[in-house]
Structure formats: C-alpha cells, structure tokens
Amino acid sequence: MQTLQEFSFSKRFPDLPLISAATAEKYPDLIPLSFGYPARESFDIALLAQSSVMALETQGPESLEYTGGTGTGKVVEWIKQRSLLRSIKTESSNIIVTTGSMQGMDIVTRTLTDPGDEVWIEAPSFFGAIRQFLLAGTKLRTFPIDENGLKVDLVEQALKEARASGEPLPKMFYVMPNYHNPGGINLSLERRKKLAELAYEYNFYILEDDAYVELSFTGKYIPSIYSFGPERVIYLSTFSKIIAPGIRMGWAIAGEHVINKMRMLKSDGSTSVFVQEIISNFLSEIDFDAHVKKLNSIYKMRKDAMVLAIAEYFGDEVSYIVPDGGFFLWLTFHPEIDTSQFFIDSLKKGVNYIDGVHFYTENHQHNHIRLCFTFCDEEQIRRAVKRIAESYFENKKNCSVLKEV
Amino acid sequence: MQTLQEFSFSKRFPDLPLISAATAEKYPDLIPLSFGYPARESFDIALLAQSSVMALETQGPESLEYTGGTGTGKVVEWIKQRSLLRSIKTESSNIIVTTGSMQGMDIVTRTLTDPGDEVWIEAPSFFGAIRQFLLAGTKLRTFPIDENGLKVDLVEQALKEARASGEPLPKMFYVMPNYHNPGGINLSLERRKKLAELAYEYNFYILEDDAYVELSFTGKYIPSIYSFGPERVIYLSTFSKIIAPGIRMGWAIAGEHVINKMRMLKSDGSTSVFVQEIISNFLSEIDFDAHVKKLNSIYKMRKDAMVLAIAEYFGDEVSYIVPDGGFFLWLTFHPEIDTSQFFIDSLKKGVNYIDGVHFYTENHQHNHIRLCFTFCDEEQIRRAVKRIAESYFENKKNCSVLKEV
C-alpha cells in the first residue's frame, strides 16, 4: 500500500459560508421561499413532450450527432427577434446559447479577466455571481443600490479616484438592471446611459444580467444598458424563468470577437443541440406573449399576497420596496437586527428563505432577508410569512447586534 | 459617440492553429473522416422519444424545476454498476455527471491546478484536452507512446530527474488508456500499475480519460488505472460514443472531496436533470450489452474496410497499428513527409480528416494523419481512403520536409 501525501488543490476555491438554505436538509416539509424557482404550474409539460418527440423525429440524427453549434439555429433567431423589445438590434454572430445564465457569467468572467483583476459589483448582489467571480480569482469591490438601482454617481467617483491615484480600474462591472436579485428594484434610464458612458470612458465591460426582464407586472420596459453601449456591454438572459430552469438554457449577446473567445471557454462543446431543438419547437408552437402574461398574472397575485402578509405579521418592523416584477422581495430590518439569529428558528417552524448576508462580500450587512414569491401559492406564502414573523418576534431580544458590542 | 479604447482580454487564450477540419467549410460534400462521430444508425431515436415523453410525464415538474443534482439518481446508479466492469467499486458520492467529457477535463484541471502548474500528457494526445489545459494556464510536458501506450519508464525517469534537480513536478498526468485518441493503442496492465504507483510516490493526480472503453472489438478489458490508485486517479467517461454526442452527458469518478470541489466549478449548475431523466429511462429500457455489441460489430466492419483500403491504396507508404477498438486509425508516413502539404488537396478531392500536427504541442511531428472509421459506411471509407492516397501520391514530391532544409 502506498502512503498518501497531502495534495495542494488549486487556490481558486473561495472560503464562503454555506448558503443558509443548504442547511435546511435537516428540516423536511419546509415551505420554500429560498431559491428562485418558477411556479411548477407554469410548465407546459404536454407541449414540451410534443416538442421533444418532434425534435427527435425531424432533427433526430443531426441534433444527436452534433456536439457544437446551434442546430437549426431557430433558438438564436427567436432570441434575435425578442431582443428587439430590449432595444437590442443584433446578429446571430453576436449570440451564444449558454447552458444556463451561470455558465454565461463563468465564461464571460474568464474571457475578460485574469486572476487578480478587479470586478465591481452591486451590494447586495446575486450570490451565484459572486461565487463565479471569486472562483475566477478576481478581486471584488461593491457599490450600494437605492430605489433607482446601482448608485452610478458613486461608481463614477470611484473610477475618477482610481484613475487619479493609479489604482486598478475594473475590467468588468456586474449589474442587474431589472427586478434586481435580491433588491427587486430597476436601474433608472439615466443611470443606464451614464453607466454605459463610464464603460467607454474607463474602458471596462458591463455584464448586464437580465434574467428577470420578462417578469414585468406593468408591461413596461426600460431599454437595456446594452442598447446604450453595445461595444462595452455583454448581455445575459435565460429561459430558466420563462420556460423551466431544468432545461439549462440561457444566452449571451456581445461583440462577435467576445463571443468567439467565449466559445473557446465553453467546455461543454455547445449547449445540447438536442435540447436546443426541443426549445425551438416549443417556441414555435407556443403563444409566447400569452404565456408570459399568464406567468405575470400568477406572480403578481403571489407578490400581492406576500406584501399583505408582511404588512399584517411584521407591521412596522421591516421596510421594503414593492417590486413591480421579478421573483423576490427584499426585507430590511432595523439596522441593529442580526437576521441570522432567527434563521434556524424559522427553519424549525417550517419555512425556508435566504439570509441577506449571502448577498454581500464585504462589510456584511446583517439586517436583510430575501423571500421568493413565485414558487409557492398564496396560502403557503401567507403561512410562511407568519412563521418567519413568529421566529423574529420570539427571538427579537436576542437579535440585536448592539447587545454584543 | 464614445471613442473605443483597446481592451485587454484575459491572457488565457492560447494561440493554437485552427483544427484543419474547421477549414473544410469551403469544400461541401466531403466524406467526413475527421471528428469522432458515432454512426448515426446507432441512435435509437424511437426509444429516445419514448424516454423523453416518459421523463416529462412521470418526473416532469421535478426535473424541469431542479437546477442542481442528480434527479432520481438512476443515471448515477447505472454508472456505479457499469464501473464494476472496469474494476471500479465506487459510491454515488464519488460520481459527478458532467455535460460531456470535455467539461470534466475543464473542471478537473481547474480543481487540481493553478496557472503555471505542470500538466504532463502523452504525445500525441487529444487536441480538445490540450486546449483545455492551455486555457487553464498550465504548462505542458509530453511523453511518447508506443504499441503498449504511454512510455511510463520515461515518465519515471523525468519524475526522478525533476525531483533531484528541484524542477517542478506535475500536478496532473492526462492519459487515455483504452483505444487512445489518436494512437488507437492500449496502455498495458504493467504500465497502468506503474503509473498509479508513480502518482502516489510523486504526489500527482492521473486524469484517466476512458471515453472509448465500451468500444472493444475483442470484448476484453484491462482493469482501469483508477482501480490501482483510487486516491490519485480521476476517471472520466461519456455517453457520447455509446448513446449520442448531442445529449452532452459524461461522468467523472474521484474521491468525494475532489468531486465536491468539482461541483463548485460546474457553472451550468448541474447537467440538465431533464436530460438525465431521459437517459435514465433510456438505460432502463435498452438491452445495453446487446446495444454495445451491435455498435462494435458495425465499427469492426468499418475498421476492417479502412485497413483493407489503406493496404490497397497506400501500400508500404504508411505504417499503423490496427486498433482493436475505439474510433480512430493513426497513419504514420515516412519521417521526411509533411502531411500538411497534401491536406488541402485531399479536401479538394472530397475527403476530410485531422492532420496529425494538432495532436502535438511541442516538437511538432508532421508525418501523421488521423482517420475516424465510425461515422461513414464501408463504401464511403473506401472512396475516402482512395482520395487521400491520390492526394498523397500526386503531392509526394512536394511533401518532403528535407527539401526545405
């Protein structure tokens, strides 16, 4: 028998706290307000089955053989057409189909940065994105958001100062313009324009993560950041929220030279042409606008139920901006409250959500929680919010960060 | 309008020559002996359609919702059972389903290495793997193969010398033990054992790429390298060659702590649970041994046809080892022949293959070509080999590297 020496794995793995929802395994029968799952009622199983059979019968041998590329290219054509609604006029050569949005983030980050480069992000920001950026060895710097999204004035000031003092400028700025995760807010038109200008002036790329754009309860849209700076913006979106997460399909739009580099890093060859053909059949058959309208009517009702329950059970103890789309409600407690102190008790009472701390990388803010309102029905949402409120009030006296100081 | 400054992309992109087959677009109606595609006749379209409908009807909502994990876990169970044939006894926690083998290579490389670390490989080796290793910023060192595979004695000598002189030791050795791509040879039992021993002694991991293991014309198998060193081997295989490449599904077997790290780098979340369920239904329904037997009987006939045609059209001009499995025949020309000199003419004559230079990273060898015998039927193979021979003989006088010296 050989002796086993210690092996030095890559240094790239960040030492991040476990997402709190991951600790939920011990507590079965939780009402899940944690991950951003769409409503199961929104899946058109019958049409997906029909689309699968059609894909196999008509494009079977080709789609099963083909390990790279776009198959018939119908999905890319659909993306091209749909992008016009975001004021994005683009060509097929500017589009790459990705195996979910997260893969897009991974390959964009590795395309634009080397380890040690700066990536600037919002605070709070999506924990999955934060993880990708850290795995790529980049350094993060954060900027606050308000009710109009990222505070671009602070970004401008930081860029000026960095340039003046010879500090590193960012290679990339990661931003969620619509129905921010977790903040629920939208980036204003003026700030979009200004951020695009800054990208040209200070020579960085904006990674515009637009996963929730279709989930608008008002039907109104602000033009994408991409439309104001196509040479310095990479736009990401996904079918996860509008068809199903399990199909693992999203896309990126960028300059052709960027797309070509991204293809080299796409180690799954291409996103399964077999699945691409299923989705293109699905999109050909479905009345997509009606489908999105139906989703939004379900989600608006659930959001309303959550807001009502929060008002009823939390009273003045929390503040929040009521989102007009997306998946999440972001609750802010009084500044001295440490929400982690009632998280486990909430699990015990039968409800699951994501503690706010996971959306920060530095100067951790401890007085937020994120609730997903799309997966559970109104009755579950009401019960879940009641349980969280009970945990909060029962533990409130132990939740103050002040007592420890 | 903003002025556009030059942007410095990541330094990770290697300056590799285009794979010659990629230049084939100008020449339609080629007989393709280039990429390692399985026979289309081998796809069981009807059973895949049935499996898709079954997956949607029985596991639909769950598999469509679920973005991480293994679904019902039936694919992993199948892998576990099948691995026993490779002398691998393993647990589900040692297995990760990947979106094709290439994704496995990518995440293994980034798990084990940082940029600048050494990866040692065979020469020749698979161009797709070489690309992954360079994209991860590793340094490559190559070792020759002979009719018994990798010359492990030379590896041992290099390890000894590196240790003695304080030169860097490898973090990983990438090796293809069965039906080597492109060499077609198998690594002998003794060399497998010895290589595993060296991995313990010099503290590196072996990346055992076993994509072709099922494609045995003899039905005989040598135990995997993994079976001799489970703590220092990561084993990769794939459904690409035995079900279809377009489904994009493979797997890795390794120590649980390695698998857990790999999961963090798997930016597609998990390989589509929707597709995993389709494949698990497929595997439940099919007589897999009969299926593999059928594949091998088709491929053996095609290999025989290729060998016959080469003997007839090339005579003594080339040498090769007749593979007893896999996908490829590796032709070696006289040392002074530069095969790139008749590649374009072969394309013009209507045949496509991969020039040998792409399987090397240093000290390019220029007198090989790789032919895939699985995709085309016997008649096409015969015509294709005839065309290559014609190109060769017509250009032979211009193919000598000596004339240029």
Interface residues (C-beta under 8 A of the other chain):
Chain A: Q2 T3 L4 Q5 F7 S8 F9 S10 K11 R12 F13 F35 Y37 P38 R40 F43 I45 L48 A49 S52 V53 L56 E57 G60 P61 S63 L64 E65 Y66 T67 T99 G100 M102 Q103 M105 D106 I107 R110 T111 L112 T113 D114 P115 R131 Q132 L135 K171 E197 Y200 E201 N203 Y205 G229 E231 R232 S240 A244 P245 G246 I247 R248 K261 M264 L265 S267 D268 G269 T271 S272 V273 F274 V275 I278
Chain B: Q2 T3 L4 Q5 F7 S8 F9 S10 K11 R12 F13 F35 Y37 P38 R40 F43 I45 L48 A49 S52 V53 L56 E57 G60 P61 S63 L64 E65 Y66 T67 T99 G100 M102 Q103 M105 D106 I107 R110 T111 L112 T113 D114 P115 R131 Q132 L135 K171 E197 Y200 E201 N203 Y205 G229 E231 R232 S240 A244 P245 G246 I247 R248 K261 M264 L265 S267 D268 G269 T271 S272 V273 F274 V275 I278
